[in-house]
Amino acid sequence: MLLITAEQVHEICRYPDLVNALEESHKQAPADLKDMLMTSVQPEPEPDNHMLIRAAWSHGNALGLKTAAVFPGNRTRSTLPVIHAAYTLFDGRTGVPSATIDGTSLTYYKTAGDSALGGKLLARKGISRMAMIGAGAMAPHLIRAHCEIQETIREVVIWNRTESKAQELAESLKISSVSIRATDDLEFAVRQAELLSSATMTTDPIIRGEWLSDGTHLDLIGAFTIDMREADDDAIRRARVFVDSRKTTIGEIGEITIPIETGVMSESDVLADLYQLCSGTAKGRDSDNEITLFKNGGGGHLDLMTAQFIFKSVQKST
């Protein structure tokens, strides 16, 4: 069994290659891949902490299990990441363990690759301005992923509740031909963006639909529980809505579930997921003027797809 470290994951994962692999993996029927999620919430005195257990099984191919500890308080009381995780990959024919992979780095690349694939399929061609809402551990990965897939991006604006963290990220992140700066004006960041990526821990919406410009692609990552949202009802009403997986978002994540429950949208207003978009059974963007909203819900299937990409890449290099 291979032990694949965070350093190896960072070396292997180039976003164009990873996004292509994720796109190919989504061409299989979703029925061929079982995806399960169990969430354990830590009781008082730290109810915000979560242990997430995600499992997926690709029939006759591979299966895997990720255990992740989500501790939001790490943002303020230490320099540690919010998420720590470990991933175990098994052979789908024999059940033999194939690899243990650093799950934290895998999660970064899986999440950013998921969003970048959504952007590849749904964002307008030739966009030049991106906004990043949130400056946590995911933010640099999302910025890099989108910039490597949307090669025409020339400007990135970062907003964070704590402005100094946005400034630190802007100063530390270097991408060729891309200007990166911080702003303390959330409305400005949203209004000027052609691609808006949001990865925050907010439970109440902070992105207002009235701020969105025509043609914007909205990439929502942060909400991962049933009571979390980053965008308000107006954003849902104005946008054509897509998700990475119907199974792991509808009824599971507040970003989509709350608007359905309150009558803002219906389940049929979720126009397609990545399985449908990648297989060509559903259309993505219809025009340059429409707003597209992509909910990145994650899910064990994406962990498994990313783990297989990493494992196969290590095998080729040895």
Protein Blocks (a to p, Z undefined) as FASTA:
>chain_A
ZZddfklmmmmmcfklmmmmmmmmmmpcfklpccdddddddddfblkbccdddddddehi
accdddddddfklmmmpcbdfbdcddddddfklopafbdcdfklmmmmmmmmmmmmmmmm
mmcghiabdcdedjbfklmmmmmmmmmmmmmbcbdcdddfblmlmmmmmmmpccehiacd
ddfbfklmmmmpmbdcdddfbfbdfbdfklpcghiacddfklmcfkbcfbdfklmmmpcc
ddfblklmgopamklmmmmmnopacfklpmbdfklmmnopaccdfbfkbccddddebjjk
lmmmmmmmmmmmmmmmZZ
